[in-house]
Amino acid sequence: MSLTLTIRCDAPLGPYGGCAAYLPTGSTDQGEAYATAVRAGWQTGPDRCPGHAYRPRPVPPVRHLTKGTPTR
Protein backbone atom coordinates (compact mmCIF):
# COMPACT_ATOMS: atom_id res chain seq x y z
CA MET A 1 0.00 0.00 0.00
CA SER A 2 1.28 3.46 -0.86
CA LEU A 3 0.08 6.88 0.19
CA THR A 4 -0.55 9.69 -2.30
CA LEU A 5 -1.63 13.30 -1.93
CA THR A 6 -5.19 14.38 -2.70
CA ILE A 7 -6.11 18.02 -3.40
CA ARG A 8 -9.49 19.08 -2.00
CA CYS A 9 -11.49 22.18 -2.93
CA ASP A 10 -11.58 24.82 -0.16
CA ALA A 11 -14.62 26.70 -1.53
CA PRO A 12 -17.32 27.23 1.10
CA LEU A 13 -20.90 26.40 0.17
CA GLY A 14 -23.23 27.95 2.71
CA PRO A 15 -22.69 28.19 6.45
CA TYR A 16 -22.35 24.45 7.11
CA GLY A 17 -20.50 22.89 4.22
CA GLY A 18 -17.99 23.12 1.47
CA CYS A 19 -17.35 21.85 -2.01
CA ALA A 20 -16.98 18.09 -2.20
CA ALA A 21 -14.61 18.09 -5.20
CA TYR A 22 -11.23 16.43 -4.83
CA LEU A 23 -8.38 15.42 -7.11
CA PRO A 24 -6.31 12.29 -6.38
CA THR A 25 -2.88 13.22 -7.75
CA GLY A 26 -1.06 9.89 -7.52
CA SER A 27 2.02 11.70 -6.20
CA THR A 28 3.78 11.71 -2.85
CA ASP A 29 5.61 14.98 -3.57
CA GLN A 30 3.72 18.17 -2.69
CA GLY A 31 5.17 20.22 -5.56
CA GLU A 32 4.35 17.54 -8.08
CA ALA A 33 0.83 17.18 -6.66
CA TYR A 34 0.17 20.91 -7.05
CA ALA A 35 1.61 20.86 -10.57
CA THR A 36 -0.83 18.06 -11.43
CA ALA A 37 -3.69 20.12 -9.98
CA VAL A 38 -2.74 23.21 -12.03
CA ARG A 39 -2.60 21.12 -15.21
CA ALA A 40 -6.10 19.84 -14.38
CA GLY A 41 -7.44 23.43 -14.12
CA TRP A 42 -7.35 23.83 -10.34
CA GLN A 43 -6.33 27.06 -8.62
CA THR A 44 -3.81 26.67 -5.81
CA GLY A 45 -3.49 28.76 -2.65
CA PRO A 46 -6.38 28.58 -1.67
CA ASP A 47 -7.16 25.32 -3.43
CA ARG A 48 -10.18 25.65 -5.71
CA CYS A 49 -11.65 23.15 -8.17
CA PRO A 50 -12.16 24.25 -11.79
CA GLY A 51 -15.79 25.12 -10.99
CA HIS A 52 -14.77 27.51 -8.20
CA ALA A 53 -11.43 28.76 -9.54
CA TYR A 54 -11.17 32.48 -10.18
CA ARG A 55 -11.05 33.19 -13.86
CA PRO A 56 -10.82 36.83 -14.86
CA ARG A 57 -13.43 37.93 -17.34
CA PRO A 58 -12.47 40.34 -20.09
CA VAL A 59 -13.54 43.89 -19.34
CA PRO A 60 -15.13 45.73 -22.26
CA PRO A 61 -13.35 48.94 -23.27
CA VAL A 62 -14.63 52.18 -21.77
CA ARG A 63 -16.41 54.44 -24.24
CA HIS A 64 -16.03 58.11 -23.48
CA LEU A 65 -18.85 60.43 -24.46
CA THR A 66 -17.96 63.94 -25.55
CA LYS A 67 -20.16 67.00 -25.44
CA GLY A 68 -20.80 68.76 -28.66
CA THR A 69 -23.37 69.49 -31.28
CA PRO A 70 -25.16 66.43 -32.64
CA THR A 71 -24.40 65.60 -36.22
CA ARG A 72 -27.11 64.69 -38.72
C-alpha positions as CSV (number, residue, x, y, z in Angstrom):
1,M,0.0,0.0,0.0
2,S,1.3,3.5,-0.9
3,L,0.1,6.9,0.2
4,T,-0.5,9.7,-2.3
5,L,-1.6,13.3,-1.9
6,T,-5.2,14.4,-2.7
7,I,-6.1,18.0,-3.4
8,R,-9.5,19.1,-2.0
9,C,-11.5,22.2,-2.9
10,D,-11.6,24.8,-0.2
11,A,-14.6,26.7,-1.5
12,P,-17.3,27.2,1.1
13,L,-20.9,26.4,0.2
14,G,-23.2,28.0,2.7
15,P,-22.7,28.2,6.4
16,Y,-22.4,24.5,7.1
17,G,-20.5,22.9,4.2
18,G,-18.0,23.1,1.5
19,C,-17.4,21.9,-2.0
20,A,-17.0,18.1,-2.2
21,A,-14.6,18.1,-5.2
22,Y,-11.2,16.4,-4.8
23,L,-8.4,15.4,-7.1
24,P,-6.3,12.3,-6.4
25,T,-2.9,13.2,-7.8
26,G,-1.1,9.9,-7.5
27,S,2.0,11.7,-6.2
28,T,3.8,11.7,-2.8
29,D,5.6,15.0,-3.6
30,Q,3.7,18.2,-2.7
31,G,5.2,20.2,-5.6
32,E,4.4,17.5,-8.1
33,A,0.8,17.2,-6.7
34,Y,0.2,20.9,-7.0
35,A,1.6,20.9,-10.6
36,T,-0.8,18.1,-11.4
37,A,-3.7,20.1,-10.0
38,V,-2.7,23.2,-12.0
39,R,-2.6,21.1,-15.2
40,A,-6.1,19.8,-14.4
41,G,-7.4,23.4,-14.1
42,W,-7.4,23.8,-10.3
43,Q,-6.3,27.1,-8.6
44,T,-3.8,26.7,-5.8
45,G,-3.5,28.8,-2.7
46,P,-6.4,28.6,-1.7
47,D,-7.2,25.3,-3.4
48,R,-10.2,25.6,-5.7
49,C,-11.7,23.2,-8.2
50,P,-12.2,24.2,-11.8
51,G,-15.8,25.1,-11.0
52,H,-14.8,27.5,-8.2
53,A,-11.4,28.8,-9.5
54,Y,-11.2,32.5,-10.2
55,R,-11.0,33.2,-13.9
56,P,-10.8,36.8,-14.9
57,R,-13.4,37.9,-17.3
58,P,-12.5,40.3,-20.1
59,V,-13.5,43.9,-19.3
60,P,-15.1,45.7,-22.3
61,P,-13.3,48.9,-23.3
62,V,-14.6,52.2,-21.8
63,R,-16.4,54.4,-24.2
64,H,-16.0,58.1,-23.5
65,L,-18.9,60.4,-24.5
66,T,-18.0,63.9,-25.5
67,K,-20.2,67.0,-25.4
68,G,-20.8,68.8,-28.7
69,T,-23.4,69.5,-31.3
70,P,-25.2,66.4,-32.6
71,T,-24.4,65.6,-36.2
72,R,-27.1,64.7,-38.7
